[in-house]
C-alpha cells in the first residue's frame, strides 16, 4: 500500500516547509558566538526573555492546566484597552494560526479566496484556495466590507 496516496493530492504537491536555521547551527556555520548574532527571520527577540515574563511564569500556579483555547482573559483585556467588543478580537498562536483560522472559517469549496499575504501561501494551498501573486509595490490595499460579510 502506498501510504502517500492517502494524502490529498493538493497537499502531496505542496513544497516542503523550509525551517529557519537555529541560532546554535548558524553560530557554528558562521564561526561566531551566538550572542554576536541577531536573527530577524523567526520572530525571535534578540534581547532574550523579558524579566517581567520570567517573574510572571515563576509565580504562575496553573502551568499544568491546558490554556483557554478562546484566550478569554487576553481578549477581554484587549477589548477594554482598545474599546471594541471582545467578539471582534481574534487571537492565535502566531500569524500562521490566525491566517489558518480565518481561511478555515471563510473558505468553502465554492469560494476562491485571494490574499495578498505571502505568509499565508501554505495555508491557502492547504485550504484548496488559489494562490494569487500581487504586485509587491502596491501602495494601498482596499477591502470592501461586503466581501468580508458572513454568508
Secondary structure, DSSP 4 states (H G I P E B T S, - for coil): --GGGGS-HHHHTSPPP-PPPPHHHHHHHHT--GGG----SS---TT-S-HHHHHHHHH-S-TTSPP-TT-HHHHHHHHHHHTS-GGG----SSHHHHHHHHHHHH--TT-------GGGHHHHHHTTPPP----TT-S-----HHHHS--
